[in-house]
Structure formats: structure tokens, C-alpha cells
Amino acid sequence: MNRKHGGQGGNEPTLRAELRAWLESWPRERLLDFAVERLLVDPELRHVLAGPVGPGGADTALSRHLRQAIDAAVRVRYVDWREVPSYIGRLERLLGDIRSFAEGYPAEGVAVLRYFVKAIPRVFDSIADEDELALFCAQLARVTLGLASRVAGAVREVAEELLAAYIADEYGRFAEVPELLVEAELAADVRREVAAVAKALAIKMGRMDSHKSRELVSLLTRLR
């Protein structure tokens, strides 16, 4: 479009018609992607367009879109060491999109982050990195804990799921989880519950992984 769109005035009907014709020329998928990107970065726009959010509303559509983006991001055959920076950049952009979504829909945003935590191990066998993915996983865990603190009852569940990810991880990508749980400003009752989970896991891991068992014992001691 060559016409300048800075002013409206008497040209508004013409401009409106031009913009409508321009958008109608876009393929449906491109138009949907454009709308989703704008909604992700503008919480106020989401509220204006959606009004009261009900089942199947804007939050559901955006949540579904983000989960699909997560699935696509972890559905990789192999990430060569030369491709690792761009791949990590892709994951970081996706995490940024989820954080923007969570600004408008905290509970739904935390649910998507929990989905991300459970999905990311799918790439552990498929990426030729050294520390990059571990740094991203630490960032993912930190963001998830931080946003969960805004949603009633979410922190305990998130903490337990992060500990489960730490236990299941054989690559050290979630190695920072115990320290992050100590650093997190957890309520006293949540700290006690997380400490109880850590104690049970330490007993379970005693013969399977002595290092993780010691880390969990240290965690429960520091949480008390």
C-alpha cells in the first residue's frame, strides 16, 4: 500500500476500505498468525476484543496456539551444534510469547508453561549442545515459578512438577531446580509441602542416584 496512513479525517472511509481490501487479500493462515501475534503482545487489545472470557474464548484459542507452537518446537529430529544458537533463540522467543500471554491470562499462561516444562525433555536426546539448553531450562523453570506465584494454588503444583522434571532428567538440564526452589519466595506452607515432597523423593532416589538424593536432602533442609 503506497498511501500514507498517518491521518484519518475525511479520508477515513477510503482508508478503511483500502485496509479491508488489503487484509482480505492475505491468506487465512497469515491473517490468523498476524492477529495472534498482535494479541500476544497487547493484553489491552485482548480484553477489548474478547470481553468477558468464557469457555472457548480468546484465552482458549491463544493457549491452543501456544501449545501447538511448543509441540512444533520440540518436534525436531536433530539440532546440530551449529544450529543450537538459533534453536535456543526460537525457544526463548516462544517463552517470551507465553509470558506476554500470561500478562492477560495468568492462570492459562501458567498452564501453558507447565505444558512447556513437560514437553521440553523431548529434545534432550536430539540437541548437540553443551550448556545452552540447561540455561534455557533454568530460565523456563524460573519464569514458571515466578508467574505461578500470581495464581492461587499454582506454586505448589509447579514446584512438584519441576522436582519431577529434575528427577527424570538424566542430562542435567534441570539441575538448577533445587536452587531455584530455595531462592523462590515461597509461602511458609508451600515451603513445608515442597520439603515433604523433596523428602519422599530423596528416600526414593537413595539407591538409584546418590547425588540427587543428597541434593534433595539439602533442599528439604534449606526449605524448613
N, C-alpha and C positions, 0 to 999 in steps of 0.2 A: 504494500500500500504506500503510495507516494504522498498522499495528503497528510499534512501535519495535524496531529490530534490534540494539540495543546489547548485550544479554545473550543467552546461549545456555542453559546449564544444562539444565533439564528441558524447556524449550521448543524445543530444537534440532530434533527430528523435525518439529514443526509448522512451525518457521521454514524448514526445508529444503524441506518440501512447498510452502509458500507461495512461496518464491523460485523453485522449479522451475516452478510453475504460472504465475507472473508472466513468467518468461523464455520459456516455451512460447507465451505469448500474443503475443510480439513477432514481427513479420515476419522472415523469414530474413535479409534483407539488413541490417536494423537490428541483429540479433543478431551477424552477422558483423562489421559495422562497429565495434560496441561491443567485441567480442573483439580485433579488430586494434588498436584504439586502446589498450586496456589492455596488450597485448603489446608495443606500440611503446615505451611509457613504463616498462616494468618488465622489464629484462633477466633478473632472477632468475626471474620467473614464466615467461618463455620457456623457460629451462633446465629448470625443474620439469616443464612440460607436454611439452616436446619430447624430453627425454632426449638420448641421442646423436643428432646430426642427420645424417641420410642423405639421399640423393637424393630430392627431392620432399617434404622435411620442412618444419618451420615456417619456416626461413630462406627456402626457395624460395617459399612462399606469401606471406610478407611482402614479399619482393623483388618478386614479381609485382604485388602490390597497390600498392607504391610506384611502380613503373614505369607502371602504369595511371593513377595519380594525376598523374604528370608529364605523360603524354600528354594527360590531360584539361585540365591547367593551361595547356598551350601550344596547345591546340586552340581558339583564340579568333579571331573574325573581326576585331574591333577593340576596343581599350581606349581609351575617351575620356579626356581629361586629368582629368576629374572622377572617374573610376573608377580612376585609376592607384594612389592610396594603398591602396585595398582590394585591388587586384590584387597589388601588391607584398607586401602583408601575407599574401595567400594563398601566394605563393611562399616567403616566409620561414617560414611555418608548416610547409610541406612540407619545407623544408630542415631544420627542427628535428626533424621526424619521422624523416628519414633519419639524422640524427646520433644519435638515440635508438636506432634500429635498429642502427647501426654499433657501438654500445657492446657489444651482444651478439654481433654477427656482423661483425667488421671487414672481412674480405675482401669479403663480399657487400655491405656498406654502401658501400665504395669503388666497387664495380662499379655500384651504383645512382647514385652521384654522377657517375661518368663518363658514364653514360647521360643524366643531367640536363644536363651540360655540352654534350653533343652535341645535345640536344633544344631548349635554350633559344633558339638562334638562330631557331627557327620563329616566334617572336613579334616579332622585331626590326622587321618591316615593319608590325606591327599594333598598336603601342602609342604613344600620343601623350605620351611622357614627355620630360623634359629630361635629368636625371642619375639618376633613380631606378633605372632598370633597370641602368645601368652600375654603380651602387653595389651592387646585388644580385649582378651577375655577378662583381664583385671579391670579394664575400663568399663566393659559391659556389666560386670558384677557391681562395680561402684555406682554406676548410673542406676541400675535396677534397685539397689538398696536405697539410694537417695530418693528416688521417686516413690518407692513403696512406702516411705515414711509419711507421705501425704495421703495415703489411702488407709482407712481404718482396717486393722486386722491383717494387712498385707505383709508387713515386715517379717513376722514370724514365719509365714509360709515361704517367703522369698529366701530367708536365711536358711531354712531347712533344705530348700531346693538347691541352693548354692553349695551347701555342705554335701549334698548327694552328688552334685557335679564334681566336687573336689575328690570325693571318694572314688568315683567311677573313672576319673581321669588318670590314665597311665602315662601321660606325656608331660605333665607339669604345667599345662596351660591354665589350669585354675589353681595353681599353687598359692596365689595371693589371698585366696578366700578367707582362711583363718585370720590373717592380719587385718583384712578389711572388716571382718565382723567385730574385731576388738576395737578398731578405730571408729566404727559407726556409732552414732549417738542413739543407742537402743534404749528403750524404756526399761526400767528395772525388771518388770515382769517378763518382758521379752528376752532380756539377757538370761534370766533364770531358765526359761523354756529352751533357749538355744543351747545353754550349758548342759541341760539334761539330754538334748539330742546329741551333743558332742560326746558326752559320757557314754551313751549307748553305742555310738559308732566306734569310740575308742576301744571298748570291750570287744566289739565285733571284729575290728581290724587287728587286734592284738597279735594274732599268729599269721595273719595274711600280709600285713605291711607294718612293720615295727616303726618305720619313720612316720607314717601318717598317724599311727596310734599315738606316738609321743606328741605330735603336733596337736592332736585333738585333746589330749590331756592338758597340754599347755593352754589351749584355747579355753577349756572349761574353767581352768584355774583363774585365768585372767578375766573371764566374764563374771565370776562370782563377786 
